[in-house]
Amino acid sequence: MHRVVPRSCAGRPPSQSPSLSGQSVAASAAAKVESLRQSTASAGIHLRASCAIPDSRTNRPRGGESGAALADRQLQWEEAPRDGSGPGARAWNHLGVQGKLAGPVALKGQGRGDSVSRMQHQRKHKETRRRIGRGWHWLPSGVIALSWVLLPPMPEPIVGRTSGAPDAPARLSAADKVALAPYAGSDACQSCHREIYDAWYFSHHARAERELHPVRDREPFDPPRWLPHGTQVSGFVASNGLWLLVQGPEGTTNRFAICRALGVRPLVQYLVPFPGGRLQVTELAYDPARQEWFHVFGAEDRQPGEWGHWAGRGMNWNSMCAHCHNTAVRKNYDPAQDGYATVMAERGVGCEACHGPMRAHVLWQQQRPGASPDPTLRKTSPRRQMETCASCHARHTDLTGRFRPGDSYEDHFRLATVDGSDVFHPDGQVREENFEWAAFLGSRMHAAGVRCVDCHDPHSGRLRRPGNLLCLSCHAPGAHHRAPPVDVTTHSRHPPGSPGDQCVACHMPQTVYMQRHPRHDHGFTIPDPWLTVRFGIPNTCNRCHTNQSAAWALEHAERWYGIRLARPERRRTELIAGARAGDPAVLPGVLEWVQRETNAYWRAVLLGFLTAAAQDEKVFQVASNCLHDPAALVRAAAVRVLEEGLAGGSAGARALLERALVDPARSVRIAAAWALRATLDTNQPAGRELLDSLAHHADQPIGQFLQGLFWLDRGQWELAREALHRAIRWDPHSAAPRAALAVVCSALGQPEAAVEQLQEACRLAPGEAEWWYRLGLAWNEAGRPDRSAEALERATQLNPRHAAAWYNLGLAHAGMGREGAALECLSRAEAMEPRDPRIPYARATVLARIGRWAEARAAAARVLELDPAHAGAHHLLQQRPPPR
C-alpha cells in the first residue's frame, strides 16, 4: 500500500525535516504547549486549545474539537462571504487567538491539508508578541520568557515537493533544487499580506490539489458505496485508507489506493498512484452537495486500453493535470524509462503561481521591513497579468512546459480557436471544454480593455460585486465613458429579479462540464436566434425557454430589438459556417473579412479558413501581409496558410516561412519550423525550439505521432516507424498514426503492410474520407485496381468535394478501361480544382485514347495555360490522330 509522503515543517519530505528528539517541530510544539499549560495553571492562567488543528504529519484533528466539527467549519470557510459576516467569518474568528496566551496554540496549522511552514509560525509569533506588548504586560516575566520557547528562529523560505508517487524519487534532484530555489511558498507571504493571504487561503486556487482530509474525504468512502456506469460497476471503500474498486488497465477489477484530491466543489476527483512515478485521475468523481458519486464523462463507457480511460495516458496527472493544479511544476518525463519524477514548488495554486518566484523578495523584506522600492520585484503589464490567467484558463497546446508569470503567452502556447472542428460554435461560443481565454479574446469586452481582475478578485477568485451590480459598475448611465449605458429594466424585457433579468443569463450563458460544473461563456455574446434557425447555433433564449422553438425566440427578439440584431457578427458567423461546410462560394467573403476585421482573434480565425485555398494568389498575398500583423496569433495563422501553399508548390512560400523562423514569438517560430520540417536545420534556434516542443510531448501518443511525421517528412523511415508504432501502442484506437505508418510502409516497399494499416484506420474511423482515399492509393500500389476503385468511390461518397479522390478514381476507371466513368470523375475533379494541370492532362490522355482528338487537343491546350512547360501536353499536341 502506498504511503502518502506528508508535507512537514517547511515543505520538505520528512527525511529532510529538522526534528527534535525524533518528533516533528509541530509535535514538539504541542508538547511544549502542554508543559506551558501545566506550569501556568497554578497562577490561574489557562491556555485555550479548543481549535482542532490537523497534525502536521497525519492531518488528523487535535485539540478539543471533534473531526466532524472541524470539517463543518472548513466547509463554512469555503462559503464565507468576503464582507466578514456569516458563519464562515465566525469560523475564521474561532480559529484565531481566544483567551489568555492562546496565540502559541494557533501555531499548528489551519486545516488546508498541508502543514504550516516556518514562515507561518513566524507570523503567529509576531501576532503574539504584538498582543503581549499591547495588553498583556501584566503577565509574570517567567511566563513570557517560557512562551518564547515555542518561537523558531528566523526562517529561510524552503519549498519543493515531489509527486508522492511510490516509486518516484523521494527527494528533489540537483536540477530541481536549482529550478525551485527562487520560490518561497505561499505561507511566506502572510506576515506582510495577511488579508490577501486569508482571501487566497480559502479559495479554489489554494485547494486545486490537496492532501486528503480525515473527515471530508472519508465521507465518500464510508459507508462503502457502489456506482454502476456503462458496463462497469465500481466501489468506494474506507478500510485502513481510502480505496477505489474499479477496472484497472488490464481489464480486471482491483483495489486502488487514493492518495490526494483535486478540488473541493462542485466536485472532487482523486489521485491514484501508478508505476513509473505516475498519478492517475479518477473518472469517477464525488459531488459533496448531492453526496453522490458520478462519472465525469456521463454515458461514455470508457474501456481499459483506451487513451481516455482513467488508467490511460489521457487521465495522467503528471502530463494532463499537475501544471494547472499546482505551482511551478516540472514534469520531468524520462523517455528511456517511460516514467516521471515530477516535482513542484507547492501543492495547489499558490501565490507564486501567479506572481512568480518570490524568495528574493521575502528575504529582502526580512532584512529591510517595509522598505520601498523593492529591487527584487518586476512590474508586469496588464496584458501579461491576463496571460498568466490564460496559462491555465485556456484550451491550448503547451509548447514548452516552462511558462512563468510575466512571460508572453505566445511564447509558450498555441491557443485553440474557432476552426473547422466543432470545438467551438461558429459564432465563438464555447462548445467543448474550452475554458475562458479564447472566447474572451474574441469579445468586445477584451477589445475595450476589460481585464480579468476588473470582475474577479484575483486572490479569493470571487466576483467583486454580486449579480447585475458588477455589470452596472461600468454600464450604468454615466459610470464609464467607454461602456454603453444600459437600463436593465427596459433592456432585459424580463421581470425584475427573475433569472432572465440577469445580465449573465443572456450574455454569458452557462454550459455544464464534467456533469456537475456549470461555467459561463466569456465571449459576452449577444443572443441571436436567427443563427439557431439558420445554422443550429444555440441561443440563450432557448436555453431557458426549452419548451419554445427557435422561431418563437427569433420572433420576440426581432420585435424587441429590430434591426439591431442584424449585427456584423452575424455575417461573420455566416461566413465561418459556410467555410466549415466546405462551400467555396464564401471564400471571397472570408478573404475580404480578414482584411477588415479589427479584432485580432477573429482575424486569426478567418485566416485559418483560407488554408484550403492557399494556392490562390489573393489568399497568398493576404497571408504574406499578415506575417507583419502585430498579433502573434494572426502571424501564426498566416504561417499555417503558407505551409499549405508550400505543400502545393506555391512560389515564394518558402522564403516567407524562412523569414518567420526569426519571429519575435516562439509560437510563430515553431509553426514556421514545423512547416519547413522536411529540410529544417535543427541546429538553428527555431529548429531546436521545435525539437524541444516535440520532446515535451513525448509522453503522449500525440507527441509520438508528431515525431513520426517529423521523421517521415525528413525521410528517416526507421525513426518514423519507431515513433508511430509507439503512438499506436499507447493509443490503439486512433486512426491517424496508422495512416501515417502506412506511408512509411509504402516508402519501405511494403504495400501489403500499408494496406493493412489503412484498413484498420478505416475501421476505426469509417466516416473519414481521407483514410478511404489513402486506402485506394495503397490498393493501387499493391496491384489491385478494383479494390482501389472501391475505396476511392467510398471516399467520394463521404466527401463529394474531395478533388484528389475524384481525380484518382478517374485514373482507376481509365486503367480498367472504363473511359466514360473516368471522364466523368475527372471533370468533377477539375471543377473543384480548376488550376491543377494534372487533371486536364489526364482527361486529354483518356480522350485521345478513345479517338476524341479535338477535345483532347482542347484539354492539352488548357494544361499549357496552367503550366506552359508541361512536356506531356506539348507532346500530345504534336501527335497526329491515327488515320481512320
Secondary structure by P-SEA (a helix, b strand, c coil): ccccccccccccccccccccccccaaaaaaaaaaaaaaaaccccbbbbccccccccccccccccccaaaaaaaaaaaaacccccccaaaaaaaaaccccccccccccccccccccccaaaaaaaaaaaaaaaacccccccaaaaaaaacccccccccccccccccccccccccaaaaaaacccccccccccccaaaaaaaaacccccccccccccccccccccbbbbbcccbbbbbbbcccbbbbccccccbbbbbbbccccccccbbbbbbbbcccbbbbbcbbbbcccccccccccccccccccccccccccccccccccccccccccccccccccccccccccccccccccccccaaaaaaaaacccccccccbbbbcaaaaaaaaacccccccccccccccccccccccccccccccccccccccccccccccccccccccccccccccccccccccccccccccccccccccccccccccccccccccccccccccccccccbbbbbccccbbbbcccccccccccccccccccccccccccccaaaaaaaaaaacccccccaaaaaaaaaaaaaaccccaaaaaaaaaaacccaaaaaaaaaaaccccccaaaaaaaaaacccccaaaaaaaaaaaaaaaaacccaaaaaaaaacccccaaaaaaaaaaaccccccccaaaaaaaaaaaaacccaaaaaaaaaaaaaacaaaaaaaaaaaaaaacccccaaaaaaaaaaaaaccaaaaaaaaaaaaaaccccaaaaaaaaaaaaaaccaaaaaaaaaaaaaacccaaaaaaaaaaaaaaacaaaaaaaaaaaaaaaccccaaaaaaaaaaaaaacaaaaaaaaaaaaaaaccccaaaaaaaacccccc
